[in-house]
Amino acid sequence: MTQANVIALRAWMAALAIALAIALGCAASHASAADQRLKGQCPDGYQVKAGLNVDFPSDGEKRAFWVYPPDDLSKPAPVWVPLTGSVESTNDNLTIPRSGANSLMARKGFMVIGPVRACANQDPALRAGVCNGPGHDGWNWNPWREGRAAGPAGDRFKTDEGPDSRFLVAMVKCVAASFPLDQRRLYVGGISSGGTMTNRALLFRSDFWAGGLPISGEWYVTKDDGAPLSFNDARAAVKADPTKRFQGRVGPYPLPGRLKPMIVITVWGGDNDKWDCGPPLGLCSDYRPTTQAASNYFSAQPEVVHVACSASHGHMWPQANTQAFNLWALTTLASHPKGSSPADFHLTPPPPGYSCKLGVLTLRWRIHDEGPYPL
């Protein structure tokens, strides 16, 4: 990066920080702290502290999560819940630059809460290991319980949000018992399986979440009757009808006809945004059609603000100006607290390296041996 680009980026980040302060300050002027604060609720005897919290009881399991409070706890803080994917640990996602280093958002005024995947057995340092592979007990993939399996075992999760979605909500509510949290600004986001889990959380619990940031998330596109499609058939279906609102195993069946007010930023990582499950499955996810399906659905919701972003970082946390992107994304989310009118939303430009627009993802398609890619 040239010296001129560094200076320009610093100026952009300074302006964005001012925008965040204005957004949070203006909202605070319209509601008292008591009105903003999320009511805390914990399992009997459990008390949250800053740092790593373990043995949190949820759905008969013991769960763990990190808490990074902002410096200013004099007023309810907006919440950021980042979710790692299959191969990177929770610690990576929170502290390693190439993995997002999401804990740094606490310095920008957000309460950062980093949940540990159930498959990691409360170990925030576990990377791939047992978490990187097919799911079980009715679930499609193992890192997060984020999409129902294609067979009969998954049918119960057409209406059951699942233990991970319930854990995320219970975790945030328990943190609110120890720290002031803004109930109108509760945001969840993640990469890969974490992005898919974000989609599931938003689809099942739009009553709770104010919005989210699914990065390269799956939709597990199905037929209109909820019947599963193979990987290749799902890709072909989206390519053949790229504006259709598809059903998907990521959420309830049928998908909700109307979500509660939210803001959603979907992110596609470009031509290399795919996932290879290894032998014998091989290529098993292409996030161009899955992001398109998510974009189509969220954009069609009358009370949802949807921002479609694309870049060229591939299948990983956004790499160009990562912390500038994180700050822009969270500032954008926080600028639209739950209950706000979509007509009042204003989209600010993202940092260099990203293309973002209000509304549905619109990219042309072409035929390729391995499926659809943008021109």
C-alpha positions, 0 to 999 in steps of 0.5 A: 500500500502506498503512502498516499493510500495509507493516508487516505485510509486513515482519513476514511477510518477517522471519518467513519469513527465520527459517523459511529459516534454520531449514530450511537449518540443520536440514537441515545438522544431518542431513548433513555438508557433504561429503555435501551438496556437489554434485561439480563437473564442467567441460569441460576448461579451463573455470573458472567465476567470479562474474559473466558466464561466456561460451563455455561449450561445450555440445552443440556450442554456446557458451553464457553464464550469470551467477553470483551467489554468496551471501555465505556460502560456508562450506557448500553453498548451495541453487541457484536457476536462473531462466529468462526467457521470450520478450520479456524478457532474462536481465538483466531477469529477474535485475535488473529488479523487474517481471521478477523481479530474481532475483539478489536471492535471492543475498542470501538465501543462494541461489546464483543462476545465470542462463542465457542463451537460445541464441537470444540468442547469449550476449547477456544483454541481448537481449530479444525479437528473434530469441528471440520466435517459432516454433521450428525443427529440431524445436522448437515455440517459440524462446526455449528448446528446451522442447517438441517440434514437432507434426510428424515433425521433433519425434519425436526429442524424445519421448526426447531431452531436448534441448540446453537441458536438458543445458546447464542440468545441465552449467552447474550441475555446472560452477559446483559446481567453483568454489563449494560447492553443495547437491546436495539443493537444486537448483531451476529455475524460469521464466516463460512459455517459461522455465516450459515449460522448467522443466516439461521439465527436471523431467520429463526430469531428476527424477534431478538437480533437487530441484524447480522453479517453473514460472510460466505454463508450457506443457504442449502437451497432446496426445492419449493416443497423443502425437499433437498437438492444435491450440491450441483442441482442447487447451484444450477437452480440458482443460476437458472433463476437468479432472482427467485426466493429459494427455500433452504435448509438453513432456516425454518420450512417454510421460510418466514413470510415476514421477518421482524425489522433488521439490517443484514449485510451479506458478503461474497468473497469472489471467484475463489469463494468455495469450499472443498470438503476433501475426499470423497466429497470434493467441492461441496459449496460455492458461495456465489449462488448461496449468497445470491439466495440469501440476498434474494430473500433478505432483500424481499423483506419489507422491514429488512434493510439489505446491503450486498457486498462483494470482494476478491478475498476468497473463502475467508474473513475479508482481507482488504483493509480488514479492520476498516471493513469490520468498523464500516460493517459494524458502524453500518449495522449500528446505524440502523437499530431495531425498529428503525424505518428502512426509508431512513437508512443511509449507506456510506461507502465501504473501504477500498477493496469492497463493492457494496450496494443497497438491495439485492446482489446483482452480478451477471453469470456465465457458464463454466465447467464447474458452474456459475461465476460472475463476469 
